[in-house]
């Protein structure tokens, strides 16, 4: 689906599009993935995909965002784009009274003011003819035990956290989804048309 959307965006037949999903249990391996970072997938399917980065887990309770954007001339800096994705997550977390931070050299969003920072969001992208694909995964109510199947992005699974864990309670997933879409529009100066939900 993403590849089709990228081709349509390259052809100019669709506008910039943001796909927000909640996956079933899935492990993905990016272009620089180390196979031994998959410890024991068990029954979880493993997919090699075209994004950058290492191994990660997607599953219920995790909000995954796939921006399919044609980067404008002034936006054609992939470091700037990655920082924009991080900024989107940081603003979303702030809406729920969670202070996140960046860590130099480690793409993603982490807990702030913590002696042992924990990772709330993972980011991995690909760009084809300046059209983006893949994106970010924010742990909202994710079962963190599922990360034990892998070394997420090369780290021990214990580095991962979720909004629910940081707040000590379940989080309204729909509210997070709405906030993230709104902040992404602001950060990247896009305006969304009415959403279309897919089954």
N, C-alpha and C positions, 0 to 999 in steps of 0.2 A: 504493500500500500504506500509506504513512504517513497519507494523508488518511483512509483507511478506519479505521486504528487510532485516529486522533484522534477521529473521530466515535464510535467504540465506547467510547473512554475518556470522552468527554463524556456518553454515555448510561449510563455505569456498568456496561457489560456486560463489560469487561475490566479488569484491574488496571493499575497503572503498568507500562509495558513499556519495555525497552531493546533496540533493534535495533542489532546490530553487523555491519557489512558491509565488504567489500572490493570496490570498484567496478571495472568496466572503465573504460578511458579516457573521461573525461567532463569537460566544462567547464560550470560553473553560474554563472549571473548572478543575484545577489540584487536586492532592490528598489532599491538605490541604485547599481547597477552602471553604470559608464561604458562604452559600447560600444567606445570606442577602446582599452580595456584588454584586449580580445581582439586580439592582434597577428596571429596566423596559426594558426587552429584546425586547418588541414589536414583530415585525415579525422576529427578528434575531434568527436563531437556536442556541440552547445551547447544548454543548456536555461535558459530564464528560469524562476525559481522564487520561492516566496513568502518565503524567509528574508530577514533583513536582510543588509546588507553588499554587497560588490562582487563581483568575478569571482574564482573559484578553480578549481583543477583537482583532480579525484579520479582515482585509478587504482590499479593493482596495487601492493601493498606499503604501502598507506596504510590505516590503520584508521579507519573512519568510524562514529561513534556517533550514533544518533538516539534520544534519550530522549523517550518519549511519557508525560509525567507530568502528573497533575492537581496543580497547585501548591496546597499547603495555605494556609490563611488567612495564616499567619505567613511564608510563602514568596513572597507575591505582590509581589515587588520584582524587576524584571527585571535590575537591576544586580547584585543579590545572586545571582540565578540564574546570570548570566554568570560571576561570580567563582567560583561553585561548580564550573562546568565547568572553569575554569582550574585550580582546586585539584585536581580529579580528575586532570588531565593532569600537574600538578607532582608529585603523589604517585606516579603511574605512572612518570614519568621517574626519580624518585629510586630506585625499585626496581631500575633498571638502571644506577645510578651516573652519571646525567646530571643536572646541576643546571640547572633551568629557572627562569625568572622571568617576572613580568608587566612590561609597560611602560605607564605611565600614559597613558590616552587611546588605546591601541592594543590592542583586545581580541585575545586569543590568548596563546600561550605561546612564549617566546623563550629563546635560550641566555643563561646568566648568565656573569658574570665575563669578558666578551668585549668588546673595544673596539668591534667592529662586531656587535651582536647579530643573530642569525639566527633565523628563525621556524621552530619545530618543529610548531606546531599552529594551525590556523585555526578560528574559531568564528563561526557565524552561526545565528540562531534565528528562530522565529516562534512566536507564542502565540495560540491561539484559545479564548476562554472559559476562560482560565487552564489550558488544556492545551498543553503544549509540543510543538514539532516541529522538525525539522532539528537541528543540534547542533554536533559538532566533528569535525575531521579531523586525525589525528595521523600524521605522516610516520614510518613505521617503516623499511621498506626501499624506499621510493619512489624511482623513477627521477627524480631532480631535473631532468634535462634536459627532461622533459615540461612543466615550468613555463615554458619559453621561449616557449610558444604564447601566453602572457598576461602582463599585469602583475598578479601576484597581489595582490588587495586594494589595487591601485594602486601597488604597489612594483615595483622591478626584480626579475626572476626570481632574481637572485643572492642575494636575501635569504633564500630558502628553504633549509632544511636538513632532515636526517632523523636519527633515532636511529642508524641504521647509519653515516652519515657522521661523526657526533660520536664514535662508539665505534671507528670504523675497521674494522668487521666487520659481517656480517649479524646481524640480531636475530631471536630466536625469536618469530614473529608470534603464535602461539597463546598464548605466555606473556604477551605484552603485552596481548592481548585479555582474558585472564583477570584480569590485574592491574587493568586499567582498569575492568572490570565490578565488581570487588571494591571499588575505591576510590570508584566512583560510588555504590555502595550505602552506603558509610560516610559520604561527604560529604552525601548527600541523605537519609540515614536511611531507606533502603528495604531490603527483603529480597527477594532474587530466588528465584523458583521454578526448578526445573530448566530448563535452556535447551532450546530447540527449534531445531535447525539446519534451514535451508531450502536447497534446491538453488540 
